């Protein structure tokens, strides 16, 4: 079953107007909280947003690549406290993909929006913009956001023949896997 979720998951940027049920949002939250974390430090924190006005603001976090958040039914903002772990970026990234895989398993669409190291405009980071919108405490850094909702677009799974097996090596670099 897990492999079928991985195979069907695609980045969805167009969402229907259908609200996501609270029970499904709860499952997405549980998936995020079950994410592996180095040394069990769990430096991540999450802000779950369903308010359309706030989703619209989050959709303006970056000049490119975040606008579709305004049409999502749910937005997850994945933050972490760098003071809790030297690998907070990795831990927050793992939590982000856990949300996406859980969404796919619930027949929801999702798309990752990279925030860390991205700019809101030429003077301000996307993370600082989001921190102001969501009233985040200063110790939290935003790694990413995930737009979630019922898909308004259908994308076929990537064909197995299109997978880049040439980037996989057996036993040492340069020895083809397949």
Phi, psi and omega in degrees: 000320181298318180297324179293326176295314179298318182293325183271341184296128176223158176284118181251127181242359178238125186238149174284172178278000183290129177290148175272130183299146180304322181297324178288321177298319178301321179293323177295319177298315179300318179300317179298317182289342177269002182299140175299150180215135180304128178058017179064027183280338177045063182283354185280155170218156186230142171243120180261124185239128173237349180291121184302323180293320179288320176301321178296319177296317178297328177295346178258015183297325181229157177294326181226138170091013176227353187301328183293347177300328183297338181260359178285154175279330182220139172239131174254125174255119185258115182241168173204161178257105180301337178288344179272335185202138177285349179243037180300326180297314179296315180299316179293325178293319177298316178299322180298313182289331175298320177298316181295317180292321176296320178301314180299322181292339180260014181061032174254153174265156178205162174209133177286138173237110180290131180243311181304134179069021176242155184255143172281315174208194185285356181239346191222141178283156176297323179297318178295320178299311181295320179302320178290316180300319186259002180059045181287145175292153187297338181282349180268139174246141179270123176272312188200172169230155175233120173275132184226143175177180175283130185295140171250013175218149179246131177234130178290149175302153173295135179291141179303326180293341180271352181295144187272068181297341178294347178266005178247132184240150181251124175071320173204161183299138178097347176266116185301140176288316180242000000 
